[in-house]
């Protein structure tokens, strides 16, 4: 990349890895066993998920990648780079607007911020399906990668005092659902990516506007620290971005809710202590220190909790009414994805997608082409 770097990525990595807390104290042998078991359980979980969701994936299951906290930070920064490249290029093209000093200082500040946010998340994330990997020059690698953060899983099971093998399999069920979604629904990844790119490109890049946005973001930070309702995502949006964000939110609510639904539905047959795990885990999701709660609100992670709940309620309602195969019509094309309003009113989705005459399916090549109009309220 050229000198006009919007984010200092190397600084983000060093900041993140410096700030992240070390994981739980376990012996080398315990760590080795945890890693081996997580690898094996992720394969097992994939079989359960495929069978239950009835989503066909042509791809052979890849073993999960097991990482520590610094490894998770590095992987996410790679992913950010992939998503943010178009924005970086666009800013570079308007180089004349920003004095060099602003971009140099700005890159450092944002690098530190990105690193700090990832350090906060890196000690909490249990697993993740990484959609945005740097392109593989050979074209051989899988499109996404399932990552499990071993120290966090071990830490959570110790803290919650739950059955370790059951807990590990339960986490794998959620994450494997994402792998099955994105490998079994070939257009989904490009759809999400194109929406994110559009979202970034819809931001006004004029320097005065940008500074104004950053000021309102700073106000949102101050507001959240005082316990207000501000969140960063709302602070920096054009009306056009809000519309795109509605679409992104709806699709993410669907995939997260589907993950939660599958984890809970498959759970009882393969995870004997699932009821105990679920009760303790949901309590933990909502808990945390005041700082935790503030940061969660700022990053919109509280919205994410709401998304899990709304999304899994949508999936459960639809599956109850029209069965798994009826629900799976959701994956037919971008047009059959629910909009925000339909997630809170599953009947409307059923009426639109299942009730009427058969829908013509969009050719998969045009995945990103036409997204449904954004609807309803944004969380």
C-alpha positions in Angstrom: 0.0 0.0 0.0 1.2 3.6 -0.6 2.0 6.2 1.9 -1.6 7.3 2.4 -2.5 4.6 4.8 -5.8 5.3 6.5 -5.1 2.8 9.3 -1.7 1.8 10.6 -2.3 -1.9 10.5 1.1 -3.0 12.0 0.5 -0.6 14.9 -3.0 -2.1 15.4 -1.4 -5.6 15.7 1.3 -4.5 18.1 -1.2 -2.4 20.2 -3.7 -5.3 20.3 -1.2 -8.0 21.2 0.4 -5.7 23.9 -2.9 -4.8 25.5 -4.5 -8.2 25.5 -4.5 -10.1 28.8 -2.9 -13.5 29.0 -5.2 -16.5 29.0 -6.0 -18.7 31.9 -3.1 -20.5 33.6 -3.1 -24.0 32.3 -0.2 -26.5 31.9 1.2 -27.2 28.5 -0.4 -30.6 28.6 -3.8 -29.3 29.4 -3.5 -26.7 26.6 -2.4 -29.4 24.2 -5.4 -31.6 25.1 -7.8 -28.7 24.8 -6.5 -27.9 21.3 -6.7 -31.6 20.2 -10.2 -32.0 21.6 -11.5 -28.8 19.9 -10.2 -30.0 16.6 -12.0 -33.2 16.9 -15.2 -31.7 18.3 -15.4 -29.2 15.4 -15.5 -32.1 12.9 -18.1 -33.9 15.0 -20.2 -30.7 15.3 -20.2 -30.2 11.5 -21.8 -33.6 11.0 -24.6 -32.8 13.5 -25.2 -29.3 11.9 -25.4 -30.6 8.3 -27.8 -33.3 9.3 -30.0 -31.0 11.3 -30.0 -27.9 9.1 -30.3 -29.9 5.8 -28.1 -27.4 4.0 -25.9 -29.2 1.5 -22.3 -28.1 1.3 -20.2 -29.5 -1.5 -17.0 -28.7 0.3 -15.2 -31.2 2.5 -15.1 -30.1 6.1 -11.8 -28.3 6.9 -10.5 -28.7 10.5 -11.0 -25.7 12.6 -8.0 -23.4 13.1 -7.2 -23.1 16.9 -5.6 -19.8 17.9 -4.5 -18.0 21.0 -5.5 -14.4 21.7 -2.7 -12.7 19.7 -3.4 -15.1 16.9 -7.1 -14.0 16.9 -6.1 -10.3 16.8 -3.8 -10.9 13.8 -6.4 -12.8 11.9 -9.0 -10.1 12.4 -6.7 -7.4 11.3 -6.1 -9.3 8.1 -9.9 -9.5 7.7 -10.3 -5.8 8.3 -7.7 -5.0 5.7 -9.6 -7.0 3.2 -12.8 -5.2 3.9 -11.4 -1.7 4.2 -9.1 -1.8 1.1 -11.8 -0.1 -1.1 -12.1 2.7 1.4 -8.4 3.1 1.7 -8.1 3.4 -2.1 -10.8 5.9 -2.2 -9.2 8.1 0.4 -5.8 7.8 -1.4 -7.5 9.1 -4.6 -8.6 12.2 -2.7 -5.2 12.7 -1.2 -5.2 16.4 -2.0 -7.8 17.1 0.6 -6.0 15.9 3.7 -2.7 17.4 4.7 -0.1 14.7 5.2 0.2 15.4 8.9 -3.5 14.7 9.4 -3.3 11.4 7.6 -0.1 10.4 9.4 -1.5 11.2 12.8 -4.9 9.8 11.9 -3.4 6.5 10.8 -1.6 6.1 14.1 -4.7 7.0 16.2 -7.0 4.7 14.3 -4.3 2.0 14.5 -4.2 2.3 18.2 -8.0 2.3 18.4 -8.5 -0.7 16.3 -5.8 -2.6 18.3 -7.4 -1.6 21.6 -10.9 -2.7 20.5 -9.6 -6.0 19.3 -7.6 -6.5 22.5 -10.9 -6.0 24.4 -12.7 -8.5 22.2 -9.8 -11.0 22.0 -10.1 -12.1 25.6 -13.9 -12.7 25.2 -14.5 -14.2 21.7 -14.9 -18.0 21.9 -14.9 -18.7 18.2 -15.6 -17.1 14.9 -16.2 -18.0 11.3 -13.8 -15.6 9.5 -15.4 -14.6 6.2 -12.8 -12.2 5.0 -9.5 -13.9 4.5 -6.8 -12.4 2.4 -7.2 -13.9 -1.1 -5.2 -17.1 -1.5 -2.9 -16.7 -4.5 -3.3 -20.4 -5.4 -7.1 -20.2 -5.3 -7.0 -23.5 -3.4 -7.8 -22.4 0.1 -11.3 -22.5 1.6 -13.2 -19.2 1.3 -13.7 -18.9 5.1 -12.0 -20.2 8.1 -13.5 -21.4 11.4 -11.4 -20.1 14.3 -11.7 -21.2 17.9 -9.9 -19.2 20.6 -8.7 -22.0 22.9 -7.7 -20.0 26.0 -11.1 -18.2 26.0 -13.1 -21.4 25.8 -11.0 -22.9 28.6 -11.4 -19.7 30.6 -15.2 -19.6 30.1 -15.7 -23.2 31.1 -13.6 -22.8 34.2 -15.4 -19.5 35.1 -18.9 -21.0 34.5 -18.0 -24.3 36.1 -19.5 -26.4 33.3 -18.7 -29.8 31.8 -15.7 -29.0 29.5 -16.3 -31.5 26.7 -20.0 -30.5 26.6 -19.2 -26.8 26.6 -16.7 -27.2 23.8 -19.0 -29.2 21.6 -21.8 -26.6 22.3 -19.6 -23.7 21.2 -18.5 -25.7 18.1 -22.2 -26.3 17.1 -22.8 -22.5 16.9 -19.6 -21.8 14.9 -20.0 -24.8 12.6 -23.5 -23.5 11.7 -21.8 -20.4 10.3 -19.4 -22.5 8.3 -22.3 -24.5 6.9 -24.3 -21.3 6.1 -21.5 -19.7 4.2 -20.2 -22.8 2.4 -23.7 -24.2 1.6 -25.1 -20.8 0.4 -22.5 -19.8 -2.2 -23.8 -16.2 -2.8 -24.0 -15.2 0.9 -20.4 -14.3 1.5 -20.3 -11.9 -1.6 -23.6 -10.4 -0.6 -22.4 -9.6 2.9 -19.1 -8.3 1.6 -20.6 -6.1 -1.1 -23.0 -4.6 1.5 -20.1 -3.8 3.8 -18.1 -2.3 0.9 -21.1 -0.2 -0.1 -21.5 0.9 3.5 -17.9 2.1 3.7 -18.1 3.8 0.3 -21.4 5.6 1.3 -19.5 7.5 4.0 -18.8 11.2 3.1 -15.1 11.4 2.8 -14.8 15.2 2.7 -12.5 16.1 5.5 -14.8 18.7 7.2 -17.6 16.2 7.2 -15.3 13.5 8.5 -14.1 15.6 11.3 -17.6 16.4 12.2 -18.5 12.7 12.3 -15.5 12.0 14.4 -16.6 14.7 16.9 -20.1 13.1 17.1 -18.4 9.7 17.6 -16.4 11.3 20.5 -19.7 12.6 21.9 -21.2 9.1 21.6 -18.2 7.7 23.6 -18.6 10.4 26.3 -22.4 9.7 26.4 -21.9 5.9 26.7 -19.4 6.4 29.5 -22.0 8.5 31.3 -24.5 5.7 30.9 -26.4 7.3 28.0 -27.8 5.6 24.9 -25.1 6.7 22.4 -23.4 4.1 20.2 -20.7 4.6 17.6 -22.5 2.9 14.9 -25.3 5.5 15.0 -23.0 8.4 15.3 -21.3 7.9 12.0 -24.0 7.3 9.4 -25.5 8.9 6.4 -29.2 8.1 5.6 -27.9 5.9 2.7 -25.6 4.1 5.1 -28.4 3.6 7.6 -30.4 1.8 4.8 -27.4 -0.5 4.0 -26.8 -1.0 7.7 -30.4 -2.2 8.0 -29.7 -4.9 5.3 -26.4 -5.9 7.0 -28.1 -6.0 10.4 -30.9 -8.2 9.0 -28.6 -10.7 7.4 -26.3 -10.9 10.5 -29.3 -11.2 12.7 -30.4 -14.1 10.6 -27.1 -16.0 10.6 -26.4 -15.4 14.3 -30.0 -16.3 15.2 -29.7 -19.5 13.1 -26.5 -20.3 14.9 -28.1 -19.9 18.3 -31.2 -21.9 17.2 -29.1 -24.8 15.9 -26.9 -24.9 18.9 -29.9 -25.1 21.2 -31.9 -27.5 19.1 -29.1 -30.0 18.4 -27.8 -29.5 21.9 -30.0 -31.8 24.0 -29.3 -34.9 21.9 -25.5 -34.5 21.8 -24.6 -32.2 24.8 -26.1 -33.9 27.9 -25.6 -30.9 30.2 -26.9 -28.3 27.7 -29.6 -26.9 30.0 -27.0 -26.1 32.7 -24.6 -24.6 30.1 -27.2 -22.5 28.5 -28.5 -21.0 31.7 -25.0 -20.1 32.9 -23.8 -18.8 29.5 -26.8 -16.5 28.9 -26.2 -15.0 32.4 -22.5 -14.4 31.5 -23.4 -12.8 28.1 -25.3 -10.1 30.0 -23.0 -9.7 32.9 -19.6 -8.1 33.2 -18.1 -5.1 34.8 -19.2 -1.5 34.2 -16.4 -1.1 31.8 -17.4 -4.2 29.9 -21.0 -3.0 29.7 -19.9 0.5 28.5 -17.6 -0.9 25.8 -20.3 -3.4 24.7 -22.8 -0.6 24.3 -20.3 1.5 22.4 -19.4 -1.2 19.9 -23.0 -2.1 19.5 -22.4 -5.5 21.1 -25.6 -5.1 23.2 -27.4 -4.9 19.8 -25.7 -8.2 19.0 -27.2 -9.8 22.1 -30.6 -8.6 21.0 -29.8 -9.9 17.5 -29.1 -13.4 18.8 -32.5 -13.4 20.6 -34.5 -11.9 17.8 -32.8 -14.0 15.1 -33.3 -17.3 16.9 -37.0 -16.4 17.6 -37.4 -15.7 13.9 -35.9 -19.0 12.9 -37.8 -21.0 15.6 -41.1 -19.4 14.5 -40.6 -20.1 10.9 -39.4 -23.7 11.4 -42.3 -24.3 13.7 -44.8 -23.1 11.0 -43.3 -24.2 7.7 -40.7 -26.8 8.7 -36.9 -26.8 8.1 -37.2 -27.0 4.3 -39.6 -24.1 4.3 -37.3 -22.1 6.4 -34.3 -23.0 4.1 -36.0 -20.9 1.3 -34.4 -18.0 3.2 -31.1 -19.0 1.5 -32.5 -19.1 -2.1 -31.3 -15.6 -3.1 -30.7 -12.1 -1.7 -34.4 -11.4 -2.3 -35.6 -14.1 0.1 -33.5 -12.8 3.0 -35.7 -11.3 5.6 -35.7 -7.5 6.0 -35.5 -6.0 9.5 -39.2 -5.6 9.8 -39.8 -9.3 8.9 -37.4 -10.5 11.5 -39.6 -9.1 14.2 -42.7 -10.2 12.3 -41.9 -13.7 10.9 -45.5 -14.0 9.5 -44.7 -11.2 7.0 -41.7 -13.1 5.7 -43.7 -16.4 5.5 -46.4 -14.5 3.6 -44.0 -12.9 1.2 -41.6 -15.8 0.5 -43.7 -18.9 1.2 -47.3 -17.8 1.0 -47.4 -16.5 -2.6 -46.6 -18.3 -5.9 -43.2 -19.8 -6.2 -40.5 -17.2 -6.5 -38.2 -17.1 -9.5 -34.7 -17.7 -8.0 -32.1 -15.2 -8.9 -29.1 -16.5 -10.8 -26.3 -17.0 -8.4 -23.9 -14.9 -10.4 -25.9 -11.8 -9.6 -25.6 -12.4 -5.8 -24.8 -8.8 -4.8 -27.0 -7.2 -7.5 -30.4 -6.5 -6.0 -30.9 -6.4 -2.3 -34.4 -6.0 -0.9 -35.3 -2.5 0.2 -34.3 -1.9 3.8 -37.2 -1.9 6.2 -38.4 -1.4 9.7 -36.5 -0.2 12.7 -32.8 -0.5 13.2 -31.7 -1.8 16.5 
